[in-house]
Amino acid sequence: MTKTVFGSLAQAIDRVGSDDFYPTMAEYLRSCMDYDNVIAIVFVGTNVPDVLYRSVRGPDVFRYVAEQYLPGAYLLDPVYHFHLRRGAPGLYRLLDIAPDQFRRSRYFKWYYGRIGITDEISVLLPIGDNTTITISLGKDSSSGQLFSSKAEDQLRQHEPVVMSLLRAHFSASEVRTAGERKPTSVIDNLIVAMKSHHDVGLSRRQAEVALLILQGHSSPSIGLHLGVSPQTVKVFRKQLYARCGISSQAELFGLLMPMLGNDGSALD
């Protein structure tokens, strides 16, 4: 095992700055902790995320990335919001960084509930003011297993090396990620899209509440984000549902999800 780890590490070091860095980095990570699938994604500002590498051993758990995640679903994802708030570098499970009711959210059931990943640990590395490199290691039906505490602890022993390699590759890479596009407000674009597509006029606060609901925040959590009481949030939610002519989070998701496009505008 030791030779395998050191050999894989040496290859990853040799590939720093090259186009095949991420495949060799993935092999190094596999020697640290065996996994069934891996995906590397970089976030830059409010740009659409860029998939740098992905690999599966069994079922294609990334089959919805191109058609659903990248076109707009990422706007509701905990990793994207970790990136926006510039969280601390580290190894995280999804629920470590997710809202308090994320597993009960319609987004979780619609996306994560279908892809087939049974366990996941992610390397999350914010760099500078607007970039975050992520590598997610997953388990799925090909092994039928979860990550053991021993395996996770072994990976965590390599965390400083993993982070140093990612920083070195970012600094050494000749091909840079495209610069950040002009920042756009998903809130403002959602308000415009709802008016143009459904003739529904949402206030800014109603649009904020709508997106926080879809991300998986409870009323107390929404209240903390907006600086209001949970009772006030419930009033906003009631007003939002009445304005949209709906009565459930599932209906809210079905109404708004098609409008979370690449530029925050409505999807046709």
MIDOSE-1310 file (N, C-alpha, C; in nm, 2 decimals, decimal comma, always signed):
residues 268
mtkt	+0,08/-0,12/+0,00/+0,00/+0,00/+0,00/+0,09/+0,12/+0,00; +0,19/+0,12/+0,08/+0,28/+0,24/+0,09/+0,34/+0,27/-0,04; +0,39/+0,17/-0,11/+0,46/+0,19/-0,24/+0,35/+0,25/-0,34; +0,23/+0,19/-0,33/+0,13/+0,24/-0,42/+0,10/+0,39/-0,40
vfgs	+0,09/+0,43/-0,27/+0,06/+0,57/-0,24/+0,17/+0,66/-0,29; +0,29/+0,62/-0,25/+0,41/+0,70/-0,29/+0,43/+0,71/-0,44; +0,40/+0,59/-0,51/+0,42/+0,59/-0,65/+0,31/+0,68/-0,72; +0,19/+0,67/-0,67/+0,08/+0,76/-0,73/+0,11/+0,91/-0,70
laqa	+0,16/+0,93/-0,58/+0,19/+1,07/-0,54/+0,30/+1,12/-0,63; +0,40/+1,04/-0,66/+0,51/+1,09/-0,74/+0,46/+1,12/-0,88; +0,37/+1,04/-0,93/+0,32/+1,07/-1,07/+0,23/+1,20/-1,07; +0,16/+1,22/-0,96/+0,08/+1,34/-0,95/+0,17/+1,46/-0,95
idrv	+0,28/+1,45/-0,87/+0,37/+1,56/-0,87/+0,43/+1,59/-1,00; +0,47/+1,48/-1,07/+0,53/+1,50/-1,21/+0,43/+1,57/-1,31; +0,30/+1,55/-1,28/+0,20/+1,60/-1,38/+0,15/+1,74/-1,34; +0,20/+1,80/-1,23/+0,15/+1,94/-1,20/+0,18/+2,03/-1,31
gsdd	+0,07/+2,11/-1,35/+0,08/+2,20/-1,46/+0,05/+2,14/-1,59; +0,03/+2,01/-1,60/+0,00/+1,95/-1,73/-0,14/+1,92/-1,75; -0,18/+1,88/-1,87/-0,32/+1,86/-1,90/-0,37/+1,73/-1,84; -0,28/+1,64/-1,81/-0,33/+1,51/-1,74/-0,30/+1,51/-1,59
fypt	-0,30/+1,63/-1,53/-0,28/+1,63/-1,39/-0,40/+1,56/-1,31; -0,52/+1,60/-1,35/-0,64/+1,55/-1,28/-0,66/+1,39/-1,28; -0,63/+1,33/-1,40/-0,64/+1,18/-1,40/-0,54/+1,12/-1,30; -0,41/+1,18/-1,30/-0,31/+1,12/-1,21/-0,34/+1,16/-1,06
maey	-0,40/+1,28/-1,04/-0,44/+1,32/-0,91/-0,55/+1,22/-0,86; -0,64/+1,19/-0,95/-0,75/+1,09/-0,91/-0,69/+0,96/-0,87; -0,59/+0,91/-0,94/-0,53/+0,79/-0,90/-0,46/+0,80/-0,76; -0,39/+0,91/-0,74/-0,33/+0,93/-0,61/-0,44/+0,92/-0,50
lrsc	-0,55/+0,99/-0,52/-0,66/+0,99/-0,42/-0,72/+0,85/-0,40; -0,72/+0,77/-0,51/-0,77/+0,63/-0,50/-0,68/+0,55/-0,41; -0,55/+0,58/-0,42/-0,45/+0,50/-0,34/-0,47/+0,54/-0,19; -0,52/+0,66/-0,17/-0,54/+0,71/-0,03/-0,67/+0,65/+0,02
mdyd	-0,78/+0,64/-0,06/-0,91/+0,60/-0,02/-0,98/+0,55/-0,14; -1,01/+0,42/-0,15/-1,08/+0,36/-0,27/-1,22/+0,42/-0,28; -1,25/+0,45/-0,41/-1,38/+0,51/-0,44/-1,44/+0,45/-0,57; -1,56/+0,47/-0,60/-1,63/+0,42/-0,72/-1,64/+0,52/-0,83
nvia	-1,64/+0,65/-0,79/-1,66/+0,76/-0,89/-1,59/+0,88/-0,84; -1,55/+0,97/-0,94/-1,48/+1,09/-0,90/-1,51/+1,20/-1,01; -1,53/+1,32/-0,96/-1,55/+1,43/-1,05/-1,47/+1,56/-0,99; -1,40/+1,62/-1,08/-1,33/+1,75/-1,05/-1,40/+1,86/-1,12
ivfv	-1,44/+1,96/-1,04/-1,51/+2,08/-1,09/-1,45/+2,21/-1,03; -1,43/+2,31/-1,12/-1,38/+2,44/-1,07/-1,49/+2,54/-1,08; -1,51/+2,62/-0,98/-1,60/+2,73/-0,98/-1,53/+2,86/-0,98; -1,57/+2,95/-1,07/-1,50/+3,09/-1,08/-1,61/+3,19/-1,07
gtnv	-1,62/+3,27/-0,97/-1,72/+3,37/-0,95/-1,86/+3,31/-0,97; -1,94/+3,38/-1,05/-2,07/+3,33/-1,08/-2,08/+3,26/-1,22; -1,97/+3,23/-1,27/-1,96/+3,15/-1,40/-2,03/+3,02/-1,38; -2,07/+2,96/-1,49/-2,11/+2,82/-1,50/-1,99/+2,74/-1,46
pdvl	-2,01/+2,64/-1,37/-1,89/+2,56/-1,33/-1,83/+2,48/-1,45; -1,70/+2,45/-1,43/-1,63/+2,39/-1,54/-1,58/+2,25/-1,49; -1,63/+2,14/-1,56/-1,59/+2,01/-1,52/-1,46/+1,98/-1,58; -1,36/+1,95/-1,50/-1,22/+1,93/-1,54/-1,19/+1,78/-1,56
yrsv	-1,26/+1,69/-1,49/-1,23/+1,55/-1,50/-1,35/+1,47/-1,44; -1,38/+1,36/-1,49/-1,47/+1,27/-1,42/-1,45/+1,13/-1,46; -1,48/+1,03/-1,37/-1,45/+0,89/-1,40/-1,55/+0,81/-1,32; -1,60/+0,70/-1,37/-1,69/+0,61/-1,30/-1,64/+0,47/-1,32
rgpd	-1,66/+0,39/-1,22/-1,63/+0,25/-1,23/-1,75/+0,16/-1,26; -1,86/+0,21/-1,23/-1,99/+0,14/-1,25/-2,09/+0,22/-1,33; -2,21/+0,24/-1,27/-2,31/+0,32/-1,34/-2,27/+0,47/-1,36; -2,32/+0,53/-1,46/-2,28/+0,67/-1,49/-2,36/+0,76/-1,40
vfry	-2,30/+0,79/-1,28/-2,37/+0,87/-1,18/-2,36/+1,02/-1,22; -2,29/+1,05/-1,32/-2,28/+1,19/-1,37/-2,36/+1,21/-1,50; -2,45/+1,13/-1,52/-2,53/+1,14/-1,65/-2,61/+1,26/-1,66; -2,64/+1,33/-1,54/-2,73/+1,45/-1,54/-2,65/+1,57/-1,53
vaeq	-2,52/+1,56/-1,53/-2,43/+1,68/-1,51/-2,45/+1,78/-1,62; -2,44/+1,73/-1,75/-2,44/+1,82/-1,86/-2,58/+1,88/-1,89; -2,68/+1,79/-1,87/-2,82/+1,83/-1,91/-2,90/+1,90/-1,80; -2,86/+1,89/-1,67/-2,93/+1,94/-1,56/-2,85/+2,03/-1,46
ylpg	-2,74/+1,97/-1,42/-2,66/+2,04/-1,32/-2,60/+2,17/-1,38; -2,52/+2,16/-1,49/-2,46/+2,28/-1,54/-2,55/+2,38/-1,60; -2,67/+2,34/-1,66/-2,76/+2,44/-1,72/-2,83/+2,53/-1,61; -2,82/+2,48/-1,48/-2,89/+2,57/-1,38/-2,90/+2,51/-1,24
ayll	-2,91/+2,38/-1,23/-2,93/+2,31/-1,10/-2,82/+2,35/-1,00; -2,70/+2,37/-1,05/-2,59/+2,41/-0,96/-2,62/+2,53/-0,87; -2,71/+2,62/-0,92/-2,74/+2,74/-0,85/-2,81/+2,71/-0,71; -2,86/+2,59/-0,70/-2,92/+2,54/-0,57/-2,83/+2,45/-0,49
dpvy	-2,71/+2,43/-0,54/-2,63/+2,32/-0,48/-2,55/+2,38/-0,36; -2,53/+2,30/-0,26/-2,45/+2,34/-0,14/-2,31/+2,37/-0,17; -2,25/+2,30/-0,27/-2,11/+2,33/-0,30/-2,09/+2,46/-0,37; -2,19/+2,50/-0,45/-2,18/+2,63/-0,52/-2,19/+2,74/-0,41
hfhl	-2,28/+2,72/-0,31/-2,30/+2,83/-0,21/-2,18/+2,83/-0,11; -2,12/+2,71/-0,09/-1,99/+2,71/-0,02/-1,89/+2,79/-0,09; -1,88/+2,78/-0,22/-1,79/+2,86/-0,30/-1,82/+3,01/-0,29; -1,94/+3,05/-0,30/-1,98/+3,19/-0,30/-1,95/+3,25/-0,16
rrga	-1,96/+3,18/-0,05/-1,94/+3,23/+0,08/-1,79/+3,22/+0,12; -1,71/+3,15/+0,03/-1,57/+3,14/+0,06/-1,54/+3,06/+0,18; -1,59/+2,94/+0,19/-1,57/+2,85/+0,30/-1,43/+2,81/+0,32; -1,40/+2,75/+0,44/-1,26/+2,71/+0,47/-1,22/+2,59/+0,39
pgly	-1,10/+2,58/+0,34/-1,05/+2,46/+0,27/-1,06/+2,33/+0,36; -1,09/+2,22/+0,30/-1,10/+2,10/+0,38/-1,17/+1,99/+0,30; -1,19/+1,88/+0,38/-1,26/+1,76/+0,33/-1,40/+1,76/+0,39; -1,50/+1,75/+0,31/-1,64/+1,77/+0,36/-1,73/+1,66/+0,30
rlld	-1,82/+1,62/+0,38/-1,94/+1,54/+0,33/-2,05/+1,65/+0,29; -2,13/+1,61/+0,20/-2,23/+1,71/+0,15/-2,31/+1,77/+0,26; -2,36/+1,69/+0,35/-2,44/+1,75/+0,46/-2,37/+1,84/+0,56; -2,23/+1,83/+0,55/-2,16/+1,92/+0,64/-2,17/+2,07/+0,60
iapd	-2,20/+2,09/+0,47/-2,21/+2,23/+0,42/-2,35/+2,26/+0,37; -2,44/+2,17/+0,38/-2,58/+2,19/+0,33/-2,67/+2,26/+0,43; -2,78/+2,32/+0,38/-2,88/+2,38/+0,47/-2,94/+2,27/+0,56; -3,01/+2,31/+0,66/-3,05/+2,22/+0,77/-3,16/+2,12/+0,72
qfrr	-3,24/+2,15/+0,61/-3,34/+2,06/+0,56/-3,31/+2,02/+0,42; -3,18/+2,01/+0,39/-3,14/+1,98/+0,25/-3,19/+1,84/+0,21; -3,18/+1,74/+0,29/-3,22/+1,61/+0,25/-3,38/+1,60/+0,23; -3,45/+1,69/+0,28/-3,59/+1,70/+0,26/-3,64/+1,79/+0,15
sryf	-3,54/+1,86/+0,09/-3,57/+1,95/-0,02/-3,61/+1,88/-0,15; -3,68/+1,95/-0,23/-3,72/+1,89/-0,36/-3,60/+1,88/-0,45; -3,51/+1,97/-0,44/-3,38/+1,97/-0,52/-3,30/+1,84/-0,49; -3,29/+1,81/-0,36/-3,21/+1,69/-0,32/-3,28/+1,56/-0,38
kwyy	-3,41/+1,55/-0,37/-3,48/+1,44/-0,42/-3,47/+1,43/-0,57; -3,48/+1,55/-0,63/-3,49/+1,55/-0,78/-3,35/+1,52/-0,84; -3,24/+1,57/-0,78/-3,11/+1,55/-0,84/-3,03/+1,44/-0,77; -3,00/+1,46/-0,64/-2,92/+1,36/-0,57/-2,99/+1,23/-0,55
grig	-3,12/+1,24/-0,54/-3,20/+1,12/-0,52/-3,20/+1,02/-0,64; -3,16/+1,07/-0,76/-3,17/+0,99/-0,88/-3,03/+0,95/-0,93; -2,92/+1,02/-0,89/-2,80/+0,99/-0,96/-2,73/+0,86/-0,91; -2,77/+0,81/-0,79/-2,72/+0,68/-0,75/-2,59/+0,68/-0,66
itde	-2,54/+0,80/-0,62/-2,43/+0,81/-0,53/-2,48/+0,78/-0,39; -2,42/+0,68/-0,32/-2,46/+0,65/-0,19/-2,38/+0,71/-0,08; -2,26/+0,76/-0,11/-2,17/+0,82/-0,01/-2,08/+0,91/-0,09; -2,03/+1,02/-0,03/-1,95/+1,11/-0,10/-1,87/+1,20/+0,00
isvl	-1,74/+1,21/-0,03/-1,65/+1,30/+0,04/-1,58/+1,39/-0,06; -1,58/+1,52/-0,04/-1,53/+1,62/-0,13/-1,41/+1,69/-0,08; -1,32/+1,72/-0,17/-1,21/+1,81/-0,14/-1,25/+1,94/-0,19; -1,26/+2,04/-0,10/-1,30/+2,18/-0,14/-1,19/+2,28/-0,11
lpig	-1,14/+2,34/-0,21/-1,03/+2,43/-0,20/-1,06/+2,57/-0,26; -1,10/+2,67/-0,18/-1,11/+2,81/-0,23/-0,97/+2,86/-0,26; -0,95/+2,93/-0,37/-0,83/+2,99/-0,40/-0,85/+3,14/-0,44; -0,78/+3,23/-0,38/-0,80/+3,37/-0,41/-0,94/+3,42/-0,37
dntt	-0,98/+3,52/-0,45/-1,11/+3,58/-0,42/-1,23/+3,52/-0,48; -1,21/+3,44/-0,59/-1,33/+3,40/-0,67/-1,32/+3,26/-0,73; -1,22/+3,18/-0,69/-1,21/+3,04/-0,75/-1,22/+2,94/-0,64; -1,28/+2,83/-0,67/-1,29/+2,71/-0,58/-1,27/+2,58/-0,66
itis	-1,17/+2,50/-0,63/-1,14/+2,37/-0,69/-1,21/+2,27/-0,60; -1,28/+2,18/-0,67/-1,35/+2,07/-0,59/-1,32/+1,94/-0,66; -1,30/+1,84/-0,58/-1,29/+1,70/-0,62/-1,37/+1,61/-0,53; -1,48/+1,55/-0,59/-1,57/+1,47/-0,51/-1,55/+1,32/-0,54
lgkd	-1,53/+1,25/-0,43/-1,51/+1,10/-0,44/-1,63/+1,04/-0,39; -1,69/+0,94/-0,47/-1,82/+0,88/-0,43/-1,82/+0,73/-0,43; -1,92/+0,68/-0,36/-1,95/+0,54/-0,36/-2,09/+0,52/-0,43; -2,10/+0,41/-0,50/-2,23/+0,38/-0,56/-2,26/+0,24/-0,56
sssg	-2,36/+0,19/-0,65/-2,40/+0,05/-0,65/-2,29/-0,04/-0,70; -2,19/+0,01/-0,76/-2,09/-0,08/-0,82/-2,01/-0,15/-0,70; -2,00/-0,09/-0,59/-1,94/-0,16/-0,47/-2,04/-0,19/-0,36; -2,15/-0,11/-0,36/-2,25/-0,13/-0,26/-2,21/-0,10/-0,12
qlfs	-2,11/-0,01/-0,11/-2,05/+0,02/+0,02/-2,05/+0,17/+0,05; -2,03/+0,20/+0,17/-2,01/+0,34/+0,22/-1,86/+0,35/+0,25; -1,81/+0,48/+0,26/-1,68/+0,50/+0,31/-1,67/+0,47/+0,46; -1,57/+0,38/+0,50/-1,56/+0,35/+0,64/-1,49/+0,47/+0,71
skae	-1,50/+0,47/+0,84/-1,43/+0,57/+0,92/-1,28/+0,56/+0,90; -1,23/+0,43/+0,89/-1,09/+0,41/+0,87/-1,04/+0,47/+0,74; -1,12/+0,45/+0,63/-1,08/+0,50/+0,50/-1,08/+0,65/+0,50; -1,18/+0,71/+0,56/-1,19/+0,85/+0,57/-1,07/+0,91/+0,65
dqlr	-1,04/+0,85/+0,76/-0,93/+0,90/+0,84/-0,80/+0,89/+0,76; -0,78/+0,78/+0,68/-0,66/+0,77/+0,60/-0,65/+0,88/+0,49; -0,76/+0,91/+0,43/-0,77/+1,02/+0,34/-0,73/+1,16/+0,40; -0,78/+1,18/+0,52/-0,76/+1,30/+0,59/-0,61/+1,32/+0,63
qhep	-0,54/+1,21/+0,65/-0,40/+1,22/+0,67/-0,32/+1,28/+0,55; -0,38/+1,26/+0,44/-0,32/+1,31/+0,31/-0,37/+1,45/+0,28; -0,46/+1,51/+0,35/-0,52/+1,64/+0,32/-0,42/+1,75/+0,29; -0,32/+1,77/+0,38/-0,22/+1,88/+0,35/-0,15/+1,86/+0,21
vvms	-0,12/+1,73/+0,18/-0,05/+1,71/+0,05/-0,15/+1,73/-0,07; -0,27/+1,69/-0,05/-0,37/+1,71/-0,16/-0,39/+1,86/-0,19; -0,41/+1,93/-0,08/-0,43/+2,08/-0,10/-0,31/+2,14/-0,16; -0,19/+2,10/-0,12/-0,06/+2,16/-0,18/-0,05/+2,13/-0,33
llra	-0,09/+2,01/-0,36/-0,08/+1,97/-0,51/-0,18/+2,05/-0,59; -0,30/+2,07/-0,54/-0,40/+2,15/-0,61/-0,36/+2,29/-0,63; -0,30/+2,35/-0,52/-0,26/+2,49/-0,53/-0,14/+2,50/-0,63; -0,05/+2,40/-0,62/+0,07/+2,41/-0,72/+0,02/+2,40/-0,86
hfsa	-0,08/+2,31/-0,89/-0,13/+2,29/-1,02/-0,20/+2,42/-1,07; -0,27/+2,48/-0,98/-0,35/+2,60/-1,02/-0,25/+2,71/-1,06; -0,14/+2,72/-0,98/-0,04/+2,82/-1,00/+0,04/+2,80/-1,13; +0,07/+2,67/-1,16/+0,15/+2,63/-1,27/+0,08/+2,61/-1,40
sevr	-0,05/+2,60/-1,40/-0,12/+2,57/-1,52/-0,11/+2,69/-1,62; -0,08/+2,65/-1,74/-0,07/+2,76/-1,85/-0,20/+2,79/-1,90; -0,29/+2,69/-1,91/-0,43/+2,72/-1,96/-0,51/+2,76/-1,84; -0,56/+2,88/-1,84/-0,64/+2,94/-1,73/-0,79/+2,92/-1,75
tage	-0,86/+2,91/-1,64/-1,01/+2,92/-1,66/-1,05/+3,05/-1,71; -1,15/+3,06/-1,79/-1,20/+3,18/-1,84/-1,23/+3,28/-1,72; -1,21/+3,41/-1,75/-1,23/+3,51/-1,65/-1,38/+3,51/-1,61; -1,40/+3,57/-1,49/-1,54/+3,58/-1,44/-1,62/+3,67/-1,53
rkpt	-1,74/+3,62/-1,56/-1,83/+3,70/-1,63/-1,88/+3,82/-1,54; -1,95/+3,91/-1,60/-2,00/+4,02/-1,52/-2,11/+3,96/-1,42; -2,09/+3,99/-1,29/-2,18/+3,93/-1,19/-2,33/+3,96/-1,23; -2,41/+3,86/-1,21/-2,55/+3,88/-1,23/-2,63/+3,84/-1,11
svid	-2,74/+3,89/-1,09/-2,83/+3,86/-0,97/-2,93/+3,76/-1,01; -2,92/+3,64/-0,95/-3,02/+3,54/-0,98/-3,16/+3,59/-0,93; -3,16/+3,66/-0,82/-3,28/+3,71/-0,77/-3,35/+3,80/-0,87; -3,27/+3,90/-0,92/-3,33/+4,00/-1,01/-3,38/+3,93/-1,14
nliv	-3,30/+3,83/-1,19/-3,34/+3,76/-1,31/-3,46/+3,68/-1,29; -3,47/+3,62/-1,17/-3,59/+3,53/-1,14/-3,71/+3,62/-1,14; -3,70/+3,74/-1,08/-3,82/+3,83/-1,08/-3,86/+3,86/-1,22; -3,77/+3,90/-1,31/-3,80/+3,93/-1,45/-3,86/+3,81/-1,52
amks	-3,80/+3,69/-1,50/-3,85/+3,57/-1,57/-3,99/+3,53/-1,53; -4,01/+3,54/-1,40/-4,15/+3,51/-1,35/-4,25/+3,61/-1,41; -4,21/+3,73/-1,42/-4,31/+3,83/-1,48/-4,33/+3,80/-1,63; -4,22/+3,78/-1,70/-4,23/+3,76/-1,85/-4,29/+3,63/-1,89
hhdv	-4,27/+3,52/-1,81/-4,32/+3,39/-1,85/-4,45/+3,35/-1,78; -4,48/+3,41/-1,67/-4,60/+3,37/-1,59/-4,69/+3,48/-1,55; -4,64/+3,60/-1,58/-4,71/+3,73/-1,54/-4,73/+3,73/-1,39; -4,63/+3,68/-1,32/-4,64/+3,68/-1,17/-4,53/+3,78/-1,12
glsr	-4,58/+3,88/-1,05/-4,49/+3,98/-1,00/-4,44/+3,95/-0,86; -4,32/+3,91/-0,84/-4,26/+3,88/-0,71/-4,18/+4,00/-0,66; -4,19/+4,02/-0,53/-4,11/+4,12/-0,47/-3,97/+4,06/-0,45; -3,87/+4,14/-0,43/-3,73/+4,09/-0,41/-3,73/+3,99/-0,29
rqae	-3,79/+4,03/-0,18/-3,79/+3,94/-0,06/-3,86/+3,81/-0,09; -3,97/+3,81/-0,17/-4,03/+3,68/-0,20/-3,94/+3,59/-0,29; -3,87/+3,65/-0,38/-3,78/+3,58/-0,46/-3,66/+3,52/-0,38; -3,61/+3,60/-0,28/-3,51/+3,55/-0,19/-3,56/+3,43/-0,11
vall	-3,68/+3,44/-0,06/-3,74/+3,33/+0,02/-3,75/+3,21/-0,07; -3,80/+3,23/-0,19/-3,82/+3,11/-0,28/-3,69/+3,03/-0,30; -3,58/+3,10/-0,33/-3,46/+3,04/-0,36/-3,40/+2,97/-0,23; -3,42/+3,03/-0,12/-3,37/+2,97/+0,01/-3,45/+2,84/+0,04
ilqg	-3,58/+2,85/+0,01/-3,67/+2,73/+0,03/-3,61/+2,61/-0,06; -3,59/+2,64/-0,18/-3,55/+2,54/-0,28/-3,41/+2,49/-0,25; -3,32/+2,57/-0,18/-3,19/+2,52/-0,14/-3,20/+2,42/-0,02; -3,31/+2,42/+0,05/-3,33/+2,33/+0,16/-3,32/+2,40/+0,30
hssp	-3,35/+2,53/+0,31/-3,34/+2,60/+0,44/-3,48/+2,59/+0,50; -3,48/+2,57/+0,63/-3,60/+2,57/+0,71/-3,64/+2,72/+0,74; -3,76/+2,74/+0,79/-3,80/+2,88/+0,83/-3,70/+2,95/+0,92; -3,66/+2,88/+1,03/-3,56/+2,94/+1,12/-3,43/+2,98/+1,05
sigl	-3,38/+2,89/+0,96/-3,26/+2,91/+0,88/-3,28/+3,03/+0,79; -3,39/+3,04/+0,72/-3,42/+3,15/+0,63/-3,42/+3,28/+0,71; -3,48/+3,27/+0,83/-3,49/+3,39/+0,91/-3,35/+3,44/+0,95; -3,26/+3,35/+0,98/-3,12/+3,39/+1,01/-3,05/+3,45/+0,89
hlgv	-3,08/+3,40/+0,77/-3,02/+3,46/+0,65/-3,07/+3,60/+0,62; -3,20/+3,62/+0,65/-3,26/+3,74/+0,61/-3,27/+3,84/+0,73; -3,24/+3,80/+0,85/-3,25/+3,88/+0,96/-3,39/+3,91/+1,01; -3,48/+3,81/+1,00/-3,62/+3,83/+1,04/-3,65/+3,70/+1,12
spqt	-3,77/+3,71/+1,19/-3,81/+3,59/+1,27/-3,87/+3,48/+1,18; -3,87/+3,36/+1,24/-3,93/+3,25/+1,16/-4,08/+3,27/+1,13; -4,15/+3,34/+1,22/-4,29/+3,37/+1,20/-4,30/+3,46/+1,08; -4,21/+3,56/+1,06/-4,21/+3,65/+0,95/-4,19/+3,57/+0,82
vkvf	-4,09/+3,48/+0,83/-4,06/+3,39/+0,71/-4,19/+3,31/+0,67; -4,26/+3,26/+0,77/-4,39/+3,19/+0,73/-4,49/+3,28/+0,66; -4,49/+3,41/+0,70/-4,58/+3,50/+0,63/-4,53/+3,52/+0,49; -4,40/+3,54/+0,47/-4,34/+3,55/+0,34/-4,37/+3,43/+0,25
rkql	-4,36/+3,31/+0,31/-4,38/+3,19/+0,24/-4,53/+3,18/+0,19; -4,62/+3,22/+0,28/-4,76/+3,21/+0,25/-4,79/+3,31/+0,14; -4,74/+3,43/+0,15/-4,76/+3,53/+0,04/-4,70/+3,48/-0,09; -4,58/+3,42/-0,09/-4,52/+3,37/-0,21/-4,60/+3,26/-0,27
yarc	-4,65/+3,16/-0,20/-4,73/+3,06/-0,25/-4,86/+3,11/-0,31; -4,92/+3,21/-0,24/-5,05/+3,27/-0,29/-5,02/+3,34/-0,42; -4,91/+3,42/-0,43/-4,88/+3,49/-0,55/-4,86/+3,40/-0,67; -4,79/+3,29/-0,64/-4,76/+3,19/-0,75/-4,88/+3,10/-0,78
giss	-4,98/+3,09/-0,69/-5,09/+3,00/-0,71/-5,06/+2,86/-0,69; -4,97/+2,83/-0,58/-4,93/+2,70/-0,55/-4,95/+2,67/-0,40; -4,92/+2,55/-0,36/-4,95/+2,51/-0,22/-4,84/+2,42/-0,16; -4,73/+2,40/-0,24/-4,63/+2,31/-0,19/-4,49/+2,34/-0,24
qael	-4,39/+2,29/-0,18/-4,25/+2,31/-0,22/-4,23/+2,24/-0,36; -4,29/+2,13/-0,38/-4,28/+2,06/-0,50/-4,33/+2,14/-0,62; -4,44/+2,21/-0,60/-4,50/+2,30/-0,70/-4,40/+2,42/-0,72; -4,35/+2,47/-0,61/-4,26/+2,58/-0,63/-4,13/+2,54/-0,71
fgll	-4,08/+2,42/-0,68/-3,97/+2,37/-0,75/-4,00/+2,36/-0,90; -4,11/+2,30/-0,93/-4,15/+2,28/-1,07/-4,17/+2,41/-1,14; -4,22/+2,51/-1,07/-4,24/+2,64/-1,13/-4,11/+2,72/-1,16; -4,02/+2,71/-1,06/-3,90/+2,80/-1,07/-3,78/+2,73/-1,13
mpml	-3,76/+2,60/-1,12/-3,64/+2,53/-1,17/-3,62/+2,55/-1,32; -3,72/+2,55/-1,40/-3,69/+2,58/-1,55/-3,64/+2,72/-1,57; -3,65/+2,81/-1,48/-3,60/+2,95/-1,50/-3,46/+2,97/-1,44; -3,40/+2,87/-1,39/-3,26/+2,89/-1,34/-3,16/+2,84/-1,45
gndg	-3,15/+2,93/-1,55/-3,06/+2,90/-1,66/-2,92/+2,95/-1,64; -2,84/+2,93/-1,75/-2,70/+2,96/-1,74/-2,67/+3,11/-1,70; -2,76/+3,20/-1,74/-2,74/+3,34/-1,71/-2,84/+3,39/-1,61; -2,91/+3,29/-1,54/-3,01/+3,32/-1,44/-3,14/+3,36/-1,50
sald	-3,15/+3,35/-1,63/-3,28/+3,38/-1,69/-3,36/+3,25/-1,72; -3,48/+3,27/-1,78/-3,56/+3,16/-1,80/-3,51/+3,07/-1,91; -3,53/+2,94/-1,88/-3,49/+2,84/-1,99/-3,61/+2,82/-2,08; -3,58/+2,81/-2,20/-3,69/+2,78/-2,30/-3,71/+2,63/-2,31
